[in-house]
């Protein structure tokens, strides 16, 4: 019997072709499963690196505190948060950042923007500098912090606290400055 040229030719046993195709899919699914396992392992390594910036030094670096909600803080909670910043300003900001720190007036605790900026600077500084060693990625972050963020923040602090009407006016630094030492 002659076959009709118009009819598509089917394989002799379609189940064989179907089984072969299913086998290919099973192989691909197995490879995908192994890839997902490898990605999960790598993700776990990255999470561990984020939780412990330095291998073997878990808990020895600074863990940032939750950011204060300056707009909600009142009473003793606000005083405690400002006290923490005042201590950092006294111990680190003024002695380390010299002329940049001089531009901020002593009334900075009266300025919500100054509180936000100083909180961020103090926590970032602690994360970058309160560690026993400095891996390359930290050196890069420290340099960017010093060259970009601190000068920009200092300028924002100067502008925010200059020319205000608070009673505790004056430069943060006790050093004499041209112009009588007053801001504004």
N, C-alpha and C positions, 0 to 999 in steps of 0.2 A: 504494500500500500504506500502510495506516495504521500509525502507530508505537504501540507499547505504552506507555501512560502509566506503567506500573510500572518500565520500563527507564530507567536514568539516561541522560541525553543526553551523549554524548561529543563532544569537539570534532571538527571535520571531519578535522583532521590532528594527532594527538597529538604528533608530532615537532616541530611548530612551537611548541606550548606548552612542551615540554620544552627546546627550544633557547632560548626566551625566559627560562625559569627559570634555566637554566645561565648565561646572560648576566648576570642579576641577581646571582647568586652570585659570578661572576667580578669584577663591579664592587665588591662588598662585600669580597672578598678583596684586591683592589688597594688599597682604602682602608685596610683593616687593616694591610697591608704597609707603607704610608706612615706610619701611626701608629706602628708598631713601630720604623721607622727614626728617626722624630722622638724617640721615647722613648729609643732607644739613644744618639742624639746628646746628649740632655739628661743622661742618666746619665753619659756620658763627661765632660761639662762639670762635673757634680757631683763625680765622682771627682777630676778635676783640681783643683777647688777644695779638696777635702779634702787632697790631696797638697801643694798650695801655697796656704796660707791667704790670701796676698795676691798678686794678679796681678802678675807681673813680679818677684816676690821669692822665686822658688823657691830653696830651700836657705838662706835668710837667717833663717828663724824656727827656733825650737827644735823638734827632733824628739825625743819622749820616748824614754828608754832602756827596754830591756826591764825589767820589774819584777824586782828581786832575789827569789830564792826563799829568804827569810830562814831558813826551817826547814831548808834544805839547805846553806847557806853555812857554810864553815869556814875557818880559817886566814887566809891572806893575802887571799883573795877576800872574806871577811867583813870583815876590817879595812879593805880598800879601799872597800867599800860603805859602811861606817860612817863612814870618813873623808870621803867625798863628802857624806854627810848632816851631819856635824859642821861642815864648811865652810859649808854652806848655813845651818845653824842660827846659826853665828857671824856670817856676812855679811848674812843677810836676816831670819831668824825673830826673833832677839833684838832687833836694832835697829829693825826695822819694826813688830813686833807687841807691843812693850813689855809692858804688864801681862798680856797674854794669854800671852806667852812665859814670864814670871816664874813661872807656876804649875808649869812642868815642872822636875823635879829633874835634877841633873847625871847621875844614873844611868840616864838614858833609853836609852843603848846596851845596857843589860842587859834591856830590856823588848821582846820581839818585837812587841807591839802598837804601841809607840811607834815602832819602826823602820818598820813598815808605814805608820803615819799620816804620819810625817815624809817618807818616800819619796814618798807620794802628794802631799802638800802641796808638796814641792819641785818635783816634775815639773809639777804643775798650775800653780804659780807661774811656772815657766820658760816654759811654753806661753803663758800669758796676758801675761807681761811682757817676755819676751826677743824683741821684734819692733820693727821700726823705726817702725811706725805703729799706730794703734788704730782699726780700723773699728768701726762702731756695735755689731755683734754681739759684738765683743771687749769693749767697754765694759760691756755688759750682763753678760757672763760674769765680768768682773773685779768688778763690784759684787756679784754673787751669791757669788762666792768670798770676798770680804771680809766680807760681812754674815752669810752662812749657814755656809759651810764652815770658815773659819778659827776662829770662836768655838766651834763644835761640836768641832772637832779639838783645840783648846786645852783644852777641858774634859775631853775623853777623855784627853789627855796628862797633865793635872794629876791626874786620878783614878788613872790607871795607875801613875804614878811617885810618888805620895804614900803614905807609910806603909809603904814596902817595907823590906826588910832588907839592901839592898846597902850596901857600905861607902862608896861615893862618894855619900853622901846630902847633900842641901842644895839650895837653890833654884838655878836656872840663872843667875839674875841675880846680879851682885856687889853690887847696891844693897842697902842695909840695909832690912830689913822688920821690922814689928812682930812680936814673938813670937820673937826670936832668929834669924830667917832660916832655920829648919829647916822642912821639910815634914812633914806627918803630924800 
